[in-house]
Every structure is written in structure tokens, then in C-alpha cells.
Amino acid sequence: MIRVGLLGATGYMGGEALRVLLEHPEVDIVWATSRKAGRIEDYHPNLYGCNVKLIHPDDITACDVVFTALPTESTLAMVPPLLAMGSRLIDLGAAFRLKDKRTWEKVYQTEHNQWPLAEESVYGLSELHQSDIEKARLIANPGCFSSAAILAMAPLVKDNRVDLQRLVVNGISGTAGAGAELARAAHHPEIGNNLVAYNVVDHRHSYEMEQELSLLCGSDVAVHFTPVYAPITRGILSICHGFPTRPVTRDELLQHYRDFYAGHPFVRVYDVAKEAGAAWQYRPYPWVSAVAGSNYCFIGLDVDEIRGRVVVFSVLDSLGKGGAQVGVENMNLMFKLDRTLGLVPRGRHPA
């Protein structure tokens, strides 16, 4: 059994990690932390009766692996002693995602006092870094918007199939991505029957997208990203636009995507034929509800052959493949388990 600890169990990301780990056949949850006294069901009613006891972070002990779901400054303080204990780490936050110190400190507006660990960490997107994840002791889980956009665009940038300076991404997110802390934009009377754009230029996840896509193609890329909150709870829809360097067809790109993600069980290319003569063409494109509660990412696409544009749609759960569940996938890889163990349930429909 893998002895697991969870730092920061009371937020949405920590709660999702617990929900999945409790059903994992090879996991023993040793501890979960909260700085405030209380029972786990006070924060996550769905975990009532699961016998997870919350402890203070000062009382933690060594585990085989620790998931961290903490604010960045707390993560930077907690990770070194945990590594010194011999624990491996999967950080569900942003402390180690970027590989350029100056960029990280500009984006997160604080000093990074554990930069050698950021350099050591592996970006936890298994479709791009599986072999490194298997050997790592510190995983930097991707941001939710980042995962959706990178998975959508990776097959296009790998072989320079699109203009690398004009990658346009519009991300639509459910409010769980804002976390459990109260915020006006995610408050139901404000977001209900509404769409809220925020940080419409220079969003911090843009830097993750550019970092990973640039590494993949060996050239600098520019991602023009704008996020929007929608009145749903879980899920992200990324609508990605690329401008091809040569004429392409939808069938050709679908085959390219199938080849690119062959052997990666949690990315499914949504290869649904168009309906001949349909005035309302929606069946060929994946729905957010199809992946809610799961570790899957569905990707669909289309090509505007007249105007020279590729549109790629990716959907995933911001707490699933965009968050805690991909952390469990990374844990499976780190401990030489079947990658899909504990993660095979499909999304709920209706969500």
C-alpha cells in the first residue's frame, strides 16, 4: 500500500483528491491536514462517514507521497522538510510550474525561495512527460486552463503545423476553479445567468502554455489567452484557434490527433462525423458534461478551409484531469502502478 498524506484537505482540490484516493485500491491515507479544527464533513459533506481525521500541519509524519493543496507561500515552506523526510511530493498548486525564475516571480509577485526545487520538479502532464514523472520526487501539477489548452494544441505545434505566434485560446471555466474561498465573481447571484471575463490579457496560465508548447516544438510560441467564468460548477471548455501553415482537412487532423495520443488512455479524440445537411451542427464537438467528475480530456476539432483556420475544442474537469485526479494519475506512474488505477470511471451525464 502507498502511504499518502494530504496537506490542505479543506479546499475543493484537496476534497477531490481525498474523494478519489479513498477509492484507490493501493492507497492508505495516513493523514490529511487543516489549520482549523473540525471534521472532514464540515468541509466536504460527500465525505461523511469516511473516517478521515484532520490533523494540524505541525503534526504530520513521513509518507510515501504527499499531495499539497496549499497557498503558494505555505507550499514553499512545507516542501523542503517533507522531501528531507523521504516523501515524494505532488503539488496541486503553482509553486513549481514555471522554469524561469524571473518569470515566476513576476507572475506570482513574490520571491521564490526554493528555486532549485522548481528546477528539479517535473511538469505533471503525463502525455508529454511520462518517463520523467515516473522517476521524479517532485511533481508540479499543471493549471486547469493550461492542461486543457496544451493538450488541445500540442499535436498542432509539434510539427509546426500552425503559425506559432498566433495561437488563440478562449477558456470557459466552471466556478470550482476559483476555489472554496468566497469571491464576488463566483457568488451565485452574480455568476448565475452571467458570464464573467477576468484577467483577459497576461493570465498566469498563459506562461505555462507557452513554456510547454515551446519545449514541444523547439521554438518560441505566443499564446493569446482569455478566460471566462460560466455558471457551471465543474469543467473547462477551451476553444483554441490555430492558423495552418499549409492547407489541411478535418479528417487529416483527426487522424493526426489519434496518432499523437495513441497509448494515452485519458485523452480521447472526439471523432464524431458531421450530420449531412444539419443546420445546427453540434454533435461533432465534445461537451463539458461528458467529462464532469472524471480524469478524461475529450478533444474535438474542425477546419475552416475557406479562411484558413483550425478550431480545436478540449473539455476536462477542472478538479479532475485539470487538477486533483491527474495528480493521482501521476502518483500511479511514480509508483509503477497501472496508470488508470482508481481513475477509470467516466464522466457523469447529465453532470
C-alpha positions, 0 to 999 in steps of 0.5 A, a space after each residue: 500500500 502507498 502511504 499518502 498524506 494530504 496537506 490542505 484537505 479543506 479546499 475543493 482540490 484537496 476534497 477531490 483528491 481525498 474523494 478519489 484516493 479513498 477509492 484507490 485500491 493501493 492507497 492508505 491515507 495516513 493523514 490529511 491536514 487543516 489549520 482549523 479544527 473540525 471534521 472532514 464533513 464540515 468541509 466536504 459533506 460527500 465525505 461523511 462517514 469516511 473516517 478521515 481525521 484532520 490533523 494540524 500541519 505541525 503534526 504530520 509524519 513521513 509518507 510515501 507521497 504527499 499531495 499539497 493543496 496549499 497557498 503558494 507561500 505555505 507550499 514553499 515552506 512545507 516542501 523542503 522538510 517533507 522531501 528531507 523526510 523521504 516523501 515524494 511530493 505532488 503539488 496541486 498548486 503553482 509553486 513549481 510550474 514555471 522554469 524561469 525564475 524571473 518569470 515566476 516571480 513576476 507572475 506570482 509577485 513574490 520571491 521564490 525561495 526554493 528555486 532549485 526545487 522548481 528546477 528539479 520538479 517535473 511538469 505533471 502532464 503525463 502525455 508529454 512527460 511520462 518517463 520523467 514523472 515516473 522517476 521524479 520526487 517532485 511533481 508540479 501539477 499543471 493549471 486547469 486552463 493550461 492542461 486543457 489548452 496544451 493538450 488541445 494544441 500540442 499535436 498542432 505545434 509539434 510539427 509546426 503545423 500552425 503559425 506559432 505566434 498566433 495561437 488563440 485560446 478562449 477558456 470557459 471555466 466552471 466556478 470550482 476553479 476559483 476555489 472554496 474561498 468566497 469571491 464576488 465573481 463566483 457568488 451565485 447571484 452574480 455568476 448565475 445567468 452571467 458570464 464573467 471575463 477576468 484577467 483577459 490579457 497576461 493570465 498566469 496560465 498563459 506562461 505555462 502554455 507557452 513554456 510547454 508548447 515551446 519545449 514541444 516544438 523547439 521554438 518560441 510560441 505566443 499564446 493569446 489567452 482569455 478566460 471566462 467564468 460560466 455558471 457551471 460548477 465543474 469543467 473547462 471548455 477551451 476553444 483554441 484557434 490555430 492558423 495552418 501553415 499549409 492547407 489541411 482537412 478535418 479528417 487529416 487532423 483527426 487522424 493526426 490527433 489519434 496518432 499523437 495520443 495513441 497509448 494515452 488512455 485519458 485523452 480521447 479524440 472526439 471523432 464524431 462525423 458531421 450530420 449531412 445537411 444539419 443546420 445546427 451542427 453540434 454533435 461533432 464537438 465534445 461537451 463539458 458534461 461528458 467529462 464532469 467528475 472524471 480524469 478524461 480530456 475529450 478533444 474535438 476539432 474542425 477546419 475552416 478551409 475557406 479562411 484558413 483556420 483550425 478550431 480545436 475544442 478540449 473539455 476536462 474537469 477542472 478538479 479532475 484531469 485539470 487538477 486533483 485526479 491527474 495528480 493521482 494519475 501521476 502518483 500511479 506512474 511514480 509508483 509503477 502502478 497501472 496508470 488508470 488505477 482508481 481513475 477509470 470511471 467516466 464522466 457523469 451525464 447529465 453532470 
